[in-house]
Amino acid sequence: MWGLPARRHGFSGKDGPVDLKGYISATTPMFDDPEQASKEAFGAAAAILDGNVDFAEYLRWSLAEVATLAAQAEGWRATAPPMLRRLAAAGLPEQVAAYAQFLVHVTRLACLQFAPGDADAERRASAIAASITRFAPVSNSRLEPDPAPAERVEDLGTALDDLERLVGLEAAKREINQQVQLIRITQMRRAAGLKNPTVSRHLVFVGSPGTGKTTVARIVGRIYKALEVVPDGHLVETDASGLVAGYVGQTAIKTAEQISKGLGGVLFIDEAYGLTRNAFGLEAIDTLVKGMEDHRDELVVIVAGYTDEMVDFLDSNPGLQSRFPTTITFEDYAAEELVEILRRIAGDNDYEISADPSLTDAVTHMMSAEAFGNARDMRNLFEAAVRRQAWRLKDVSDVSVTQLRSLTVEDLLGP
């Protein structure tokens, strides 16, 4: 079942044609168990390409064989593959990183070679890649194949990976994936010479502070760039104060400047409802509406804020409702999700947090505070823990690397 097929399906990379089977065959000998690595790589590909006739023919398998292997790998969307867990348990961090890189590269190649432009396959690949990189974080720059410019489908895949990798936010992820599919179908219809209704790409993000709205806005910019909705996908962040001036006539100029900065990408206006509470805010809204109309093909605007306040914002100008047809809700995180966010913040900074159920209990208690800031408070909690750890280690003469990396519950929660 694992032998090389006679036929190759390839695409061009910087070193010439790249082939899934060739890549797996060339890479797996570097691992301690090449056969298991090969099986898991093909399992990941099968889970992404289940039902893909070209993939089955390429391997000379039946669709039923592909489905069987796909079923075995289905759980990898939620947990890391067995060999990756085994390498980690054996204390082999270099092999863990290399194997994670290998598997995520396999998910990229599977989509590029057999399902370019298939949103469902890309979502399955993103889920598997996100599970792997949650277990063994590696830099995105190390995971990218380098196909020819005309075939840079992985740009969208990478952005979708990063979206799936975020903790929680399932409703927001689902809505953005629906937006991606709508754009794809619109582009297919255009290519087929069919008419398309005018659909606004501007978005409203509603939710509490610290629920990832700015982070997701950055990813949306990258997604829109990959789909050629905007030319470069950069994000310009501002709020009501960045659009409003203190003198008559100056607000329109200030708002126009922010619009100009956002051209080619995304203009993100946080707490946009603040424009309705300022004497000159309506002038800013009028200027914004005109700018969105004048630059409809080169600017996407995302406005964000609390749910009720954003309803008032959209009601403040007749032109806003039609230009912001899509509202995406960012729900508050659960306590377990906030603890996972805290662990990721720590891991990104080479710290480790010891497992202790009292941490979840403490976060649950924090959530009852009126001004609770969700992920922002987890960042504050981490920074306070780093200070406490430094003080805790002040009398230790020979500090080990393990001690330098370890944050205790006492560090996090205080005495």
C-alpha positions in Angstrom: 0.0 0.0 0.0 2.9 2.3 0.6 4.9 1.6 -2.6 5.6 4.4 -5.1 2.9 4.8 -7.7 3.8 4.9 -11.4 2.1 8.2 -12.0 3.1 11.6 -10.5 0.9 14.6 -9.9 3.2 17.5 -9.2 3.4 21.3 -9.0 6.3 23.6 -9.4 8.4 24.7 -6.4 11.7 26.5 -6.1 13.6 23.3 -6.6 11.4 22.0 -9.4 8.3 19.7 -9.3 7.1 18.8 -5.8 5.2 15.6 -5.2 3.5 14.4 -2.0 4.7 10.8 -2.2 8.2 11.9 -3.2 8.3 14.4 -0.2 7.2 11.7 2.2 9.6 9.1 0.9 12.5 11.5 1.0 11.8 12.8 4.5 10.6 9.9 6.7 14.0 8.2 6.8 15.2 11.0 9.1 12.8 9.8 11.9 13.3 6.8 14.2 10.3 5.0 12.8 10.0 5.8 9.1 7.2 3.4 8.5 5.0 4.9 11.2 5.9 8.4 10.0 4.9 7.5 6.5 1.6 6.0 7.7 0.7 9.1 9.7 1.6 11.4 6.8 -0.6 9.5 4.5 -3.3 9.3 7.2 -3.2 13.1 7.4 -3.5 13.4 3.7 -6.4 10.9 3.5 -8.3 12.8 6.2 -7.9 16.0 4.1 -8.7 14.3 0.8 -11.3 11.7 1.7 -13.5 11.2 -1.4 -10.9 12.7 -3.7 -10.8 10.4 -6.8 -7.5 11.8 -8.1 -5.8 11.2 -4.7 -7.1 7.6 -4.6 -6.0 6.9 -8.2 -2.6 8.5 -7.5 -2.0 6.0 -4.7 -3.8 3.1 -6.6 -6.1 2.8 -3.6 -9.9 2.4 -3.7 -12.0 5.2 -2.2 -12.9 2.8 0.6 -9.2 2.3 1.5 -8.8 6.1 1.6 -11.9 6.4 3.8 -10.6 3.8 6.2 -7.3 5.6 6.6 -9.1 8.9 6.9 -11.3 7.6 9.7 -8.2 6.5 11.6 -6.8 10.0 11.4 -10.0 11.9 12.0 -9.1 12.4 15.7 -6.0 14.4 14.7 -8.1 17.5 14.4 -8.4 17.5 18.1 -5.2 15.8 19.3 -1.7 15.3 18.0 -0.8 12.1 16.0 0.6 9.2 18.1 4.2 9.4 16.9 4.4 13.1 17.7 3.1 12.4 21.2 5.6 9.5 21.6 8.5 11.7 20.6 7.5 14.4 23.1 7.1 11.8 25.9 10.6 10.5 25.1 12.0 14.0 25.6 13.2 14.6 22.0 12.3 18.3 21.3 14.3 18.5 18.1 12.6 15.5 16.6 9.2 16.8 17.9 9.8 20.1 16.0 11.0 18.4 12.9 8.2 15.9 12.8 5.6 18.6 13.4 7.1 20.6 10.5 7.0 17.6 8.3 3.3 16.8 9.0 2.1 20.3 8.6 4.0 20.5 5.3 2.2 17.3 4.2 -1.1 19.1 4.9 0.0 21.9 2.6 1.2 19.7 -0.2 -2.0 17.6 0.0 -4.2 20.6 -0.7 -1.9 22.2 -3.3 -1.5 19.0 -5.3 -4.9 17.5 -5.2 -7.4 20.1 -4.0 -6.3 23.6 -5.0 -9.1 26.1 -4.2 -11.2 23.5 -2.3 -12.3 25.3 0.8 -13.5 22.1 2.6 -10.1 20.4 2.1 -8.3 23.6 3.3 -10.5 23.7 6.4 -9.7 20.0 7.2 -6.0 20.7 6.6 -6.1 23.8 8.8 -7.7 21.8 11.6 -5.1 19.1 11.5 -2.2 21.6 11.2 -3.6 23.6 14.1 -3.8 20.5 16.3 -0.2 19.6 15.5 1.2 23.1 16.0 -0.8 23.5 19.3 1.1 20.4 20.5 4.5 21.5 19.1 4.6 25.2 18.1 6.8 25.9 15.1 7.2 29.1 13.1 4.9 29.4 10.1 7.9 30.5 8.0 9.4 27.0 8.4 6.2 25.3 7.2 5.6 26.9 3.8 6.2 25.1 0.5 7.3 27.5 -2.2 5.3 26.9 -5.3 5.4 29.1 -8.4 3.7 32.5 -8.0 0.7 31.4 -10.0 0.0 28.6 -7.5 0.3 30.4 -4.1 -2.8 28.7 -2.7 -0.9 28.2 0.6 -1.2 31.9 1.4 -4.9 31.4 2.1 -4.2 28.1 3.8 -1.7 29.7 6.2 -4.2 32.4 7.1 -7.0 29.9 7.6 -4.5 27.8 9.7 -3.8 30.8 11.9 -7.6 31.4 12.3 -8.3 27.8 13.3 -5.3 27.9 15.7 -6.9 30.6 17.8 -8.5 29.4 21.1 -12.3 29.4 21.1 -14.2 31.8 18.8 -16.0 29.0 17.0 -18.9 31.2 15.8 -16.5 33.8 14.4 -14.4 31.2 12.7 -17.5 29.6 11.1 -18.7 33.0 9.8 -15.4 33.9 8.3 -15.1 30.6 6.6 -18.6 31.2 5.1 -17.3 34.6 3.9 -14.4 32.8 2.2 -16.7 30.4 0.4 -19.0 33.2 -0.7 -16.0 35.0 -2.2 -14.8 31.9 -3.9 -18.2 31.2 -5.5 -18.5 34.8 -6.6 -15.1 34.6 -8.3 -16.1 31.3 -10.0 -19.3 32.9 -11.3 -17.4 35.8 -12.6 -14.9 33.5 -14.4 -17.9 31.7 -15.9 -19.3 34.9 -17.3 -22.2 34.9 -14.8 -23.7 38.0 -13.2 -23.0 38.6 -9.5 -25.0 40.7 -7.0 -23.0 43.4 -5.3 -21.9 42.0 -1.9 -20.2 44.2 0.7 -17.0 42.8 2.3 -17.1 45.2 5.2 -17.7 43.6 8.6 -18.9 44.4 12.1 -17.2 42.6 15.0 -19.2 42.7 18.3 -18.1 41.4 21.7 -16.3 42.2 24.9 -12.8 43.6 25.1 -10.0 41.0 24.9 -12.0 38.5 22.7 -9.6 38.5 19.8 -11.3 41.0 17.5 -8.1 42.8 16.4 -6.2 39.5 16.0 -9.0 38.2 13.7 -9.1 41.5 11.8 -5.4 41.0 10.9 -6.1 37.5 9.7 -9.1 38.7 7.7 -6.8 41.2 5.9 -4.5 38.3 5.0 -7.4 36.2 3.8 -8.8 39.0 1.7 -5.4 39.6 0.2 -5.0 35.9 -0.7 -8.5 36.0 -2.3 -7.5 39.2 -4.2 -10.3 41.2 -2.5 -7.7 43.8 -1.5 -4.2 44.3 -3.0 -1.9 43.9 0.0 -4.0 43.1 3.1 -2.3 45.3 5.7 -4.3 46.4 8.7 -4.6 50.0 9.9 -5.9 50.2 13.5 -7.7 53.2 14.9 -10.6 54.2 17.1 -13.1 57.1 17.3 -10.4 59.4 18.6 -8.3 58.7 15.6 -11.0 59.9 13.3 -12.3 63.0 15.1 -10.7 66.4 15.5 -11.5 69.2 17.9 -12.4 71.8 15.3 -15.1 72.3 12.7 -13.9 71.0 9.3 -10.9 69.1 10.6 -12.7 65.8 11.3 -13.3 65.1 7.6 -9.6 65.7 6.9 -8.5 63.4 9.8 -10.9 60.6 8.8 -9.8 60.9 5.1 -6.2 60.4 6.3 -7.1 57.2 8.0 -9.0 56.0 5.0 -6.0 56.8 2.8 -3.7 54.7 5.1 -6.1 51.8 4.8 -6.3 51.7 1.0 -5.2 48.3 -0.3 -6.0 46.7 3.0 -8.3 46.8 6.0 -9.2 49.8 8.2 -10.1 48.5 11.6 -12.0 50.9 13.8 -12.3 49.8 17.4 -15.0 51.1 19.7 -16.6 52.7 16.6 -19.7 53.5 18.6 -17.7 56.4 20.1 -18.3 58.3 16.9 -22.0 58.7 17.9 -21.0 60.2 21.2 -18.9 63.1 19.9 -20.1 66.4 18.5 -18.0 65.9 15.4 -18.5 62.1 15.1 -21.3 62.3 12.6 -19.0 64.2 10.3 -16.5 61.3 10.6 -19.2 58.8 9.8 -20.4 60.8 6.7 -16.7 60.9 5.5 -16.3 57.2 6.2 -19.4 56.2 4.2 -18.3 58.3 1.3 -14.7 56.8 1.4 -16.1 53.3 1.5 -18.1 54.1 -1.6 -15.3 55.8 -3.5 -12.8 53.0 -2.7 -15.1 50.0 -2.8 -12.5 47.9 -4.7 -9.5 48.8 -2.6 -10.7 49.1 1.0 -12.3 46.9 3.6 -13.6 48.5 6.8 -14.1 46.5 10.0 -15.9 48.3 12.9 -15.9 46.8 16.3 -17.4 47.3 19.8 -20.0 46.1 22.3 -23.1 44.5 20.7 -25.8 47.1 21.8 -23.6 50.1 21.2 -22.8 48.9 17.7 -26.5 48.6 16.9 -26.7 52.3 17.8 -23.7 53.1 15.6 -25.2 51.4 12.5 -28.5 53.2 13.1 -26.7 56.6 13.2 -26.4 56.9 9.4 -28.6 55.4 6.6 -25.6 54.4 4.6 -24.1 52.2 7.3 -26.6 49.4 7.4 -26.2 48.5 3.7 -22.5 48.7 3.8 -22.1 46.5 6.9 -24.4 43.5 6.2 -22.4 41.0 8.2 -22.0 41.0 11.9 -19.7 38.5 13.6 -20.1 37.8 17.3 -17.0 37.2 19.5 -18.2 35.4 22.5 -16.5 35.6 25.9 -14.0 32.9 26.6 -14.8 30.0 28.9 -12.4 29.6 31.9 -10.7 26.6 30.3 -10.1 28.6 27.1 -8.6 31.4 29.1 -6.2 29.0 30.9 -5.2 27.7 27.5 -4.6 31.2 26.3 -2.5 31.8 29.4 -0.4 28.7 28.7 0.1 29.8 25.1 1.3 33.2 26.1 3.7 31.5 28.5 4.9 29.1 25.9 5.5 31.8 23.4 7.9 33.4 25.9 9.7 30.1 26.9 7.8 29.6 30.1 5.8 26.6 31.3 2.9 26.6 33.7 2.4 23.7 36.0 -0.9 21.9 35.8 -3.2 22.7 38.7 -7.0 22.8 38.8 -6.9 25.7 41.2 -5.8 27.9 38.3 -9.0 27.3 36.4 -11.0 28.0 39.6 -9.1 31.3 40.1 -9.7 32.3 36.5 -13.4 31.5 36.9 -13.5 33.8 39.9 -11.7 36.6 37.9 -14.4 36.4 35.2 -17.0 37.6 37.7 -15.3 41.1 37.9 -17.3 43.8 36.1 -14.3 45.1 34.1 -12.9 41.6 33.3 -10.8 41.8 30.1 -10.8 38.2 28.8 -7.4 37.5 27.1 -6.1 40.9 28.0 -6.3 39.9 31.7 -4.4 36.7 30.9 -1.6 38.8 29.5 -1.6 40.9 32.7 -1.6 37.7 34.8 1.4 36.3 32.9 3.4 39.5 33.3 2.7 39.7 37.0 3.7 36.0 37.3 7.0 36.7 35.6 7.8 39.4 38.2 6.8 37.1 41.1 9.0 34.3 39.7 12.0 36.6 39.4 11.5 37.6 43.1 11.0 34.0 44.2 14.3 33.0 42.6 16.3 35.9 44.1 18.0 33.7 46.8 18.7 30.7 44.5 22.5 30.7 43.7 22.5 28.2 40.8 19.2 28.6 38.9 18.5 25.8 36.4 16.9 26.2 33.0 13.9 24.3 34.3 13.5 26.8 37.2 13.9 29.7 34.7 11.1 28.3 32.6 8.7 27.2 35.3 5.8 29.4 36.6 4.0 28.0 39.6 0.4 28.6 40.6 1.8 30.9 43.4 3.6 32.9 40.8 0.4 33.3 38.8 -2.0 34.0 41.7 0.2 35.6 44.3 0.5 34.6 47.9 
